[in-house]
Amino acid sequence: MNTKKLRQGFLQAVIVLVPTYLVAYFTDKMVYTIPMLAASSFIAASISSRDTKLKVDDDAEGSDGSDS
């Protein structure tokens, strides 16, 4: 496995888990823990740099994909 991807995965896990555990520890209430988990998940997902490429089917005949 690529060490850069592994390091990035650990970083994302730390970004999600540390704030969530801190909120759970200091508040003892799940009502604050779940929103922190969601917010930190968004932050962790934003640090990944994915190069997405548009996949286009050049052989398609219709705009809806049907062959009629």
C-alpha distances in whole Angstrom, upper triangle without the diagonal:
4,6,9,8,7,11,12,12,13,16,17,17,20,21,22,23,25,28,28,28,31,33,33,34,37,38,38,38,36,37,36,32,31,32,30,27,28,28,25,23,25,24,20,20,22,19,17,17,17,19,20,22,26,26,29,31,34,35,36,40,41,40,39,37,40,42,45
4,5,5,6,9,10,11,13,14,16,17,19,20,21,23,24,27,27,28,30,32,33,34,36,38,38,38,36,37,35,32,31,32,30,27,27,27,24,22,23,22,19,18,20,17,14,15,15,16,19,21,24,25,28,30,33,35,36,40,41,39,39,37,41,42,46
4,5,5,6,8,10,10,12,14,15,16,18,20,21,22,25,26,26,28,30,31,32,34,36,36,37,35,36,34,31,30,31,28,26,26,26,23,22,23,21,18,18,19,16,14,15,16,18,21,23,27,28,31,34,36,38,39,43,44,42,42,40,44,45,49
4,5,5,6,9,10,10,12,14,15,16,18,20,21,23,24,25,27,29,30,31,33,35,35,36,34,35,32,29,29,29,26,24,25,24,21,20,20,19,15,15,16,13,11,12,13,15,18,21,24,26,29,32,34,37,38,41,42,40,40,39,42,44,48
4,5,5,6,9,10,10,12,14,15,17,18,20,22,23,24,26,28,28,30,32,33,34,34,31,32,30,27,26,27,24,22,22,22,19,17,18,17,13,13,14,12,9,11,11,14,16,19,22,23,27,30,32,35,35,39,39,37,37,36,39,41,45
4,5,5,6,9,10,11,12,14,15,16,18,21,21,22,24,26,27,28,30,32,32,32,30,31,29,26,26,26,24,21,22,22,19,17,19,18,14,14,16,14,12,14,15,17,20,23,26,27,31,33,36,38,38,42,42,40,40,39,42,44,47
4,5,5,6,9,10,11,12,14,15,16,19,20,21,22,25,25,26,28,30,31,31,29,31,28,25,25,25,23,20,21,21,18,17,18,16,13,14,15,12,11,13,15,18,21,24,27,29,32,35,38,40,40,44,44,42,42,41,44,46,50
4,5,5,6,9,10,10,12,14,15,17,19,20,21,23,24,26,27,29,30,30,28,29,26,23,23,23,20,18,19,18,15,14,15,13,9,10,11,8,8,10,12,15,18,21,24,26,30,32,35,38,38,41,41,39,39,38,41,44,47
4,5,5,6,9,10,11,12,14,16,17,18,20,22,22,24,26,27,27,27,25,27,25,21,21,21,19,16,17,17,14,12,14,13,9,10,12,10,9,12,13,17,19,22,25,26,30,32,35,37,38,41,41,39,38,37,40,43,46
4,5,5,6,9,10,10,12,14,15,16,18,20,21,21,24,25,26,26,24,26,24,20,21,21,18,16,17,17,14,13,15,14,10,12,14,12,12,15,17,20,22,26,28,30,34,36,39,41,41,45,45,42,42,41,44,47,50
4,5,5,6,9,10,11,13,14,15,17,19,20,21,23,24,25,26,24,25,23,20,20,20,17,15,16,15,12,12,13,11,8,11,12,9,10,13,16,19,21,25,28,30,33,36,39,41,41,45,44,42,41,41,44,47,50
4,5,5,6,9,10,12,13,14,16,17,19,20,22,23,24,24,22,23,20,17,17,17,14,12,13,12,9,8,10,8,5,7,9,8,9,12,14,18,20,23,26,28,31,34,37,39,39,42,42,39,38,38,41,44,47
4,5,5,6,8,10,11,12,14,16,16,18,20,21,21,22,19,21,19,16,16,16,14,11,13,13,10,9,12,11,8,10,13,12,12,16,17,21,23,26,29,30,34,36,39,41,41,44,44,41,40,40,43,46,49
4,5,5,6,8,10,10,12,14,15,16,18,20,20,21,19,21,18,15,16,16,13,12,14,13,10,10,13,11,9,12,14,12,14,17,20,23,25,29,31,33,37,39,42,45,44,48,47,44,43,43,46,49,52
4,6,6,7,9,11,12,13,15,16,17,19,20,20,19,19,17,14,14,14,11,10,11,10,6,8,10,8,6,10,11,10,12,16,18,22,23,27,30,32,35,38,41,43,43,46,45,42,41,42,45,48,51
4,6,6,6,9,11,11,13,15,16,17,18,17,15,17,14,11,11,11,8,6,8,8,5,6,9,8,7,10,12,12,14,17,19,23,24,28,30,31,35,37,41,43,42,45,44,41,40,40,43,46,49
4,6,5,6,8,10,10,12,14,15,16,16,14,16,14,11,11,13,10,8,11,11,8,9,13,12,10,13,16,15,17,21,22,26,27,31,33,35,38,40,44,46,45,48,47,45,43,43,46,49,52
4,5,5,6,9,10,10,12,14,15,16,15,17,14,11,13,14,10,10,13,12,9,11,14,13,12,15,17,16,18,22,24,28,29,33,35,37,41,43,46,49,48,51,50,47,46,46,49,52,55
4,6,5,6,9,10,11,12,13,14,13,14,11,9,11,11,7,8,11,10,7,10,13,11,12,15,16,16,19,22,25,28,29,33,35,37,41,43,46,49,48,51,49,47,45,46,49,52,54
4,5,5,6,9,10,11,11,11,10,12,9,6,8,9,6,6,9,10,8,10,13,13,12,15,17,18,20,24,25,29,30,33,35,37,40,43,46,48,47,50,48,46,44,45,47,51,53
4,5,5,6,9,10,10,11,11,13,11,8,11,12,9,9,13,13,11,13,16,16,15,18,20,20,22,26,28,32,33,36,38,40,43,46,49,51,50,53,52,49,47,48,50,54,56
4,5,5,6,8,10,11,12,14,11,9,12,13,10,11,14,14,12,15,17,16,16,20,21,21,24,27,29,33,34,38,40,42,45,48,51,53,52,55,54,51,50,50,53,56,58
4,5,5,6,8,8,9,10,7,6,9,10,8,9,13,12,12,14,17,16,17,20,21,22,24,28,30,34,34,38,40,42,45,47,51,53,51,54,53,50,48,49,52,55,57
4,6,6,5,6,7,9,7,6,9,11,9,10,14,14,14,16,18,19,19,21,23,24,26,30,31,35,36,39,41,43,46,48,51,53,52,55,53,50,49,49,52,55,57
4,6,6,9,10,13,11,9,13,15,12,13,17,17,16,18,21,21,21,24,26,26,28,32,34,37,38,42,44,45,49,51,54,56,55,58,57,54,52,53,55,59,61
4,6,9,11,12,10,10,14,15,13,15,18,18,17,20,22,21,22,25,26,27,29,33,35,39,40,43,45,47,50,53,56,58,57,60,58,55,53,54,57,60,62
4,5,8,9,8,8,12,13,12,14,17,17,17,20,22,22,23,25,27,28,30,34,36,39,40,43,45,47,50,52,55,57,56,59,57,54,52,53,55,59,61
4,7,9,9,9,12,14,13,14,17,18,18,20,23,23,24,26,28,29,31,35,36,40,40,44,45,47,50,52,56,57,56,59,57,54,52,53,55,58,61
4,5,6,7,9,11,12,13,15,17,17,19,21,22,23,25,27,28,30,34,35,39,39,42,43,45,48,50,54,55,54,56,54,51,49,50,52,56,58
4,5,5,6,9,10,10,13,14,15,16,19,20,21,22,25,26,28,31,33,36,36,39,40,42,45,47,50,52,50,53,51,48,46,46,49,52,54
4,6,6,7,9,11,12,13,15,16,18,20,21,22,24,26,28,31,33,36,36,39,40,41,44,46,50,51,49,52,49,47,44,46,48,51,53
4,6,6,6,9,10,11,12,14,16,17,18,20,22,24,26,29,31,34,34,38,39,41,43,46,49,51,49,52,50,47,45,46,48,52,54
4,6,5,6,9,10,11,12,15,15,16,18,20,22,24,27,28,32,32,36,37,39,42,44,47,49,48,50,48,46,44,44,47,50,53
4,5,5,6,9,10,11,13,15,15,17,19,21,22,26,27,30,30,33,34,36,39,41,44,46,44,47,45,42,40,41,43,47,49
4,5,5,6,9,10,11,13,14,15,17,19,21,24,26,29,29,32,33,35,37,40,43,45,43,46,44,41,39,40,43,46,48
4,5,5,6,8,10,11,12,14,16,17,19,23,24,28,28,32,33,35,38,41,44,46,44,47,45,42,41,42,45,48,50
4,6,5,6,9,10,10,12,14,16,18,21,22,26,26,30,31,33,36,38,42,43,42,45,43,41,39,39,42,46,48
4,6,5,7,9,10,11,13,15,16,20,21,24,24,27,28,30,33,35,39,41,39,42,40,37,36,36,39,43,45
4,5,5,7,9,10,11,13,16,19,20,23,24,27,28,31,33,36,39,42,40,43,41,38,37,38,41,44,46
4,5,5,6,9,10,11,14,17,19,22,23,27,28,30,34,36,39,42,41,44,42,39,38,39,42,45,48
4,5,5,6,9,10,12,15,16,20,20,24,25,27,30,33,36,39,37,40,39,36,35,35,38,42,44
4,5,5,6,9,11,14,15,18,18,22,23,26,29,31,34,37,36,39,37,34,33,34,37,40,43
4,5,5,7,10,13,15,18,19,23,24,27,30,33,36,39,38,41,40,37,36,36,40,43,45
4,5,6,8,11,13,17,18,22,24,26,29,32,35,38,37,40,39,37,36,36,39,42,45
4,6,6,9,10,14,15,18,20,22,26,29,32,34,33,37,36,33,32,32,36,39,41
4,6,8,10,13,14,18,20,22,26,29,31,34,34,37,36,33,32,33,36,39,42
4,6,9,13,15,18,21,23,27,30,33,35,35,38,38,35,35,35,39,41,44
4,6,10,12,15,18,20,24,27,30,32,32,36,35,33,33,32,36,39,42
4,6,9,13,16,18,22,25,27,30,31,34,34,31,31,31,35,37,40
4,6,9,12,15,18,21,24,27,27,30,30,28,28,28,31,34,37
4,6,10,12,16,19,21,24,25,28,28,26,27,26,30,32,35
4,7,9,13,16,18,21,21,25,25,23,23,23,26,28,32
4,6,9,13,15,18,18,22,22,20,21,20,24,26,29
4,6,10,12,15,15,18,18,17,18,17,21,23,26
4,7,9,12,12,16,16,15,16,15,18,20,23
4,6,9,9,12,13,12,13,12,16,17,20
4,5,6,10,11,11,12,10,13,14,17
4,6,8,11,11,13,12,14,14,17
4,6,9,11,13,10,12,11,15
4,6,8,9,7,9,9,12
4,7,9,7,8,7,9
4,5,5,6,7,8
4,6,8,10,11
4,6,9,10
4,7,9
4,6
4
